[in-house]
Structure formats: structure tokens, C-alpha cells
């Protein structure tokens, strides 16, 4: 059989920098074309592999080249600039070479002579092994430099949601908040930590409602997206890279939330959500999922039914086996009783101002005792540092892997506590907002929880349920709504009702009946 007269060229670069500068691929192709002209081979195809590692077997351009070779009726030379452009793993080098040969190709390297002899195969193995060694050394060097940069407080991976890279003089690329996404994420995380957003599904709905937040084609943010950023230390100003055994490295980037908020988020993610998120919540039935059937205890569902003169809204139990199964209750009955229950929780004017003055006294006392609080926190911090040192000594002394892992886990938890306490110590010396500015919204709600329930927004109505009640309400068909456990602030007010405590003189803010 005569020698082939046609050839294809395969070029590969592994780094994005080479792709942007355009040097690697073009220079490889030029050298290969020059060799083909010298050999009087016709170049019938060029395949460029951009930003693909030589340590991979499955490559797009390589696969296209193999398909192209199989479509030809004769043998064709496959020209590469160097063995390292072909593969950077010894086993992959020979696997790809065999695949090309089976497809009708003959591998030619400009920098290495490949001969089909025992000696030639031995030398070729050395070439391939050397390429693998270079790749491994380069990877190790990159990891070492990246790890050192992380230890210095710099994120060195793709920017996370809410951040972008900017070049800072003397520091290189540094993460900075990417507005308006950063502010939206900050609000979402703080609301989730405080319980205003009860679940990750509600966080997703909140993000979907914001025009400045990036969304998938269908326009709805998925809970998987929420799970990716909730509870991540980087948003509190710290960097975790578990694969390098690096945790809570103080970052040079600007945090979006405090470390205390981060810890609250983690606790909420680990705990069961109080009011379950439902896809079928809508403006028509704000109590759906919150009111339970008095007979079986399962949450009532709701819907519209058709009648002679139109459609009518109902709540009903849809639990099979329940005595009230499919027995409906008109929407206005349940919600009317609920509004009456809210009204009954509204404190009198004198009681409201008494509670307000009691809380203000506590506020003033804490303001005056900031120094004592700081000393207490510093003492707690020293205790934690001693515990950390004790666990580190145990790690050095033990040879059991299970115990080492346990001790390391305890050290990480103590380090988290240290950061949280240090953050509190730093805040102790900061000037606080005035009492009125801090509690104005809270007092407005305590004075009249109905004002928020009367809102047209479903989120506001659901907020009332979370802030007022400590458990689901139960509805009995023949009795109506049963009094449920209420949250601590309202429970405290209820306990004061009917007590013999002297009412304090009203003052400080407008009476609830006028300003609320």
C-alpha cells in the first residue's frame, strides 16, 4: 500500500490565557502546516482543542477528528506539534493513539520521532511519561500557589454568586460585591436567618421577585440555587476549602453578612421548618397549610368550588380516614374567626405602654453594662482558646484516625464560636441606634398585629403567622378555632393582662389607637 498523501492537524491548549492571547493554537497550526508542505501532504482538516486538559480522554475536537477519519476511505496522517499536545497521561496517550489508528490515522509528532519498533515504543513511552510528569508538576505548583493565596485571605476560584473580581493594586484579583445581586442576597440571607423567610422555597420566591437578580430562562429561581449560597462562609468574610483542609480563613473581601447571621442560617438549615413551604400557596387562601383539622390534626387544604351562581372558596380536610374528610368550611368563616383571634391579642393602651417601658428599661440597662458584657465575652473567649489548645494536644498525642477526626471537628466548632464571640466583642464598643429607631416597627406590630394581616401581600400575611403563633391553629367544625400556643412576646403580654401591676404613664410614642 502506498504512503498516505493527506493529513489532518490536531492542536490543543489547556489554559484560558493561551486561548485569549491566540498564540498557542495558531503557532502549533503554522508549524504543522509547514511540515505538511515539506512532505507534500494535503491538509484536509484542522481540529483545535481550546482550554481542555491533556489529562482527559474524552475531548470534543478529538472526537470530531476521529469521526472525520472514519469517514475517509484511505489512511491519513495526524500531525501534532508535540507529544504533550496529544496527551498528558501515559495511558491516555496510547489509548488515543490506538483509537486514531483504528479510525485510519497515523500519528506524527514534530518534536519526537515515533517508530513502530520495540526500541521506538520504549522511547515513546518515555516521551509520554515525561509529558505526564510535567503536567503533575505544573498541577502541584498551581495548587501550592492557590493554597498559599487562600491562606492569605484571597479567593482564587470562580467568583461566587453576588461577587465579581476586580484588580486591586498590590493584591491582584480580589472579590468585590456585584451589585445589585449582592444587596439582594444580603437581604435574602438576613431574612432567612431571622425567620422572615421561613424556608429555602420562600427564599427562592423572594429572589424570583427581584428584577436585578439573575434568573434561568423560565424566570423562577430554583431551591438548588438557594442551597448553593445559603450557609457559605465566604458571605461572612471567611474562606473554606475542605479539599485542602482549610477552614474559616479570614478573607480580604467585603462580607455581605455577619458571622452571627451565618451561624443562624446554618442552624435554620439543620432544623425542620416550622411552616412548611408549599407550591400551592396563593393570595386567596393565606391560612392554607397553617390551620389543621381538629379531627385528624393534618393541615387543611383549600380551593374553589362551582355553584349555581358562581365559584365559592372553601377550606377542607383532605385526609382519607378522617371523620371530616372532604367536609368543607367557608373561607370567610375560618378567616373571620382568625381575625377575631388576632384582635383579642391586641393589648390595651396602658398595657402596651407598660411593656414598652419595661423593654426600654432593659435596653438602657444593657447600654450601661456594655463594659461588663465585653469582659464576660473576653473571659469566654479565653476559655474557648484553652479548649482548642487541649484538643490540639490530643491530636498530636493520638494515633487513632477516628479520634483525630473527632478532635478536628471539635476544634472547627470552637473556632466558629471564637469568631462569633470576637465579632460580638467588636460590636460592643459600637454606638447603637436609638431605642425608638430600633423597636419602632416591632412595637407597631405588637400594638396591632392586624395591620400587617390586612396587607394585600401574601408574604405579609404569612409573616403574621410566624411572628404571632408558636404552633398551627386547629379548627373544629362544631367549635371553631382553638386557641393555639402564641409566641413569647404575645405570651408575655397575655400573662400581664389581669395582673395587679400598676399601669405606667403612657408616653414616648403615639398611642396605638392613633398611630397604629
Secondary structure, 3 states (H helix, E strand, C coil): CCCCCEEEEEEEECCHHHHHHCCHHHHHHHHHHHHHHHHCCEEEEEEEEECCCCCCCCCHHHHHHHHHHHHCCCCEEEEECCHHHHCCCHHHHHHHHHHHHHCCEEEEECCCCCCCCHHHHHHHHHHHHHHHHHHHHHHHHHHHHHHHHHHCCCCCCCCCCCEEEEEECCCEEEEEECCCHHHHHHHHHHHHHHCCCCCHHHHHHHHHCCCCCCCCCCCCCCHHHHHHHCCCHHHHCEEEEHHHCEEEEECCCCCCCCHHHHHHHHHHHHCCCCCCCCCCCCCCCCCCCCEEECCCCCECEEEEEEECCEEEEEEEECCCCCCCECCEEEHHHHHHHHHHHHHHCCCCHHHHHHHHHHHHHHHHHHHHCHHHHHHHHHHHHHHHHHHHHHHHHHHHHCCCHHHHHHHHHHHHHHHHHHHHHHHHHHHHCCCCCCHHHHHHHHHHHHHCCHHHHCCCCHHHHHHHHHHHECCCEEEECCCEEECCCECHHHHHHHHHCCCCCCCCCCCCCCCHHHHC
